[in-house]
Amino acid sequence: MREAVELVYVPTRADVVDAVRVQLRHGMFRRLRWVLPPVAVLAFLVVALELFGPGEPNRARVALMVGLGTLVAVLGPLTPRLAARQVFAMVERQGEFRARVDEQGVSWTTRDAETANRWPMMPRYVETPTQFVLLSADKARAGVAALPKRGLADPVDVDRLRDLLDRSITRL
């Protein structure tokens, strides 16, 4: 058995936003990236047709479509930050995280909790420029966990961790 890789870090808001973005791309919300922009365009198209088409515009429909289009156009891009805000509030209270990654899985220890996941629980991962984001097998509601690269003691450990993950789980 190869030696475990250990990380020590305090999660940041940027870590959580990055992890949530990965989760949204690979979880149940991945299709929203394709659905939301056309919904906003259609809403504004209805507004244009109401305002510039034949006959009197239906004020209620115009107001509804302006509201829908604006909501989708604004909330779509903000979704990762809004979701991350909720997650970060919970994670921040835990203070320092200590993670241990080995051939069996990954475990975290914080001030108030100890958690261990075997690889079947988190069988997929995505590497971002700043961290490794682990994802659950349930693609409908992808669970997520992050391992920030800055938590590694030595830059060489980034390659060791990547190799360990590649041997144990699937890189997306």
N, C-alpha and C positions, 0 to 999 in steps of 0.2 A: 504494500500500500504506500502510495506517495504521501509526502508531507502536506498537511493542511495549509491553506492560505488564510491569513487572519487580517481583518480590517478593523480599524477603530476610527469612528467619525461621529460628528454631530450633523444630523440631516439638515439641509438648508431648504428654503422654499424653492430654489431653482432645481434641486434634486427631485423634489416632489412633482413640480410642474413637468420636468423632463420625463419622469416615470409615468405620469398620467397621460402625457401625449403618446407615449409608446402603448400604453394600455388602450387608449381610445383608437389607435390605429389597428390594434390586433384583437380587440375585444368586441363586445356587442355593438359598440357605437361606430365601428369602422365604416359602416355603410352610410352613416350620417354625413361623412365628408362628400359623398356623391349626391345625397338627397337634398341637403340644406341649400346649396347655391341655386339649383333650379327652382326650389320652392320660393326663394326670395325673388328671383327673376320673374316667375309667373305672377307673384303678388303684385309687383310693380308694373307688369304688363297689363294686368287687369285695371290697375289705377289709370294707366295711360289710355286704355281703351274707353274707360268710363269718362275721363275728362275730355278726350279729343275725338271720341267716336260720335256717331249720330245720336240725337236725342239728349235729354237732360241726364246728367250724371246722378247715379244713386249715391247720395251722400253717406249713407250707412255702409254701403259696400266699399266706397273709397276709403272711409275711415278704417274699416276692418282690414282691408288689404294693405294700407299704409302701415298700420300697426303690426300686422303679421310680417310683412317684408322687413320692417325695421327690426323687429324682435329677432327674426332669423338671421339677418345680416349682422347684427351686433352680438347676439348670444353665441352664434356658431363659433366664431374665432375666440370668444372668451371662455368657452366651455372648459378647456383644460385648466385655465387659471382658477375658475370658480370651483371646479372639482378639487383641485390641488389645495385650495384654501381650506376646505373642510378636512382633508386628510392631514395637512400640515399641522393644523390645530391639535390634532391627536398625537402626532409623531413628536412634535416639538416638546411636549411635556415630558417625554421620556429621557431627554438629555442625550448623553453619549451612548452610542450603539457600539457593541462589539460583535462582529460577525466572524464565524468560523466556517469555512467552506472546505469540504473534503469529498472523497469518492462516494460517500453515502448521501450527502445533501448539504444543507446549510442551516446553521443555527445562529440565533441572535440573542444577545443578553443586553438588557437595559437596566436602569435603576429599578423598575417595577415589574419587569416581565422577562421570561425566557421562552423562546419559541424555537422549535426545530421542524424543518420540513425535509423529508426525503425527496429524492429527485422525481419520483412519480407525481408528487404534488405540484412541482414547478418544473415541468419537462421542456420548457422553451425559454429562450432568452434573446434579447436584442442588445447589442453593444452600441452605446451612443458615445460621443466624444468624451463625456465626463463620467460615465458609469455603465455598469452591466445591469439591465433590467430583466428580472426573472418573471415569467408569466405562467399562470396555472394552465392546466390542460383544458379547462372549461372555456372554450372560445366564445361562448355566448356571454359569459360574465367574467372575463379574464381577471383573475386575481393578480396582484402585482407586488413585487418586492424589489428594492434597489440596493445595489452594492457600489457606492461611489468610489471611483479610482483613487481619489485623494486620501481615502482611508487606508490605503496600502502603505506599509512601512518603506518599501523600496520600489523604485520604478520597474525593476525586473519582475516584481510580483504581478504586474498587469498581465504580462505574457504567461506567467504561471497560472493565474486565475483563468485567463482565456482558454489555455490548454485544458485545464481541469473541466471547465464548462463544456468545451467541445467534446471531450471524452464522455461526459455524463448526460448531457441534454442536447436538444436541437437548437442551433442558431437560426434565427429568422432573418 
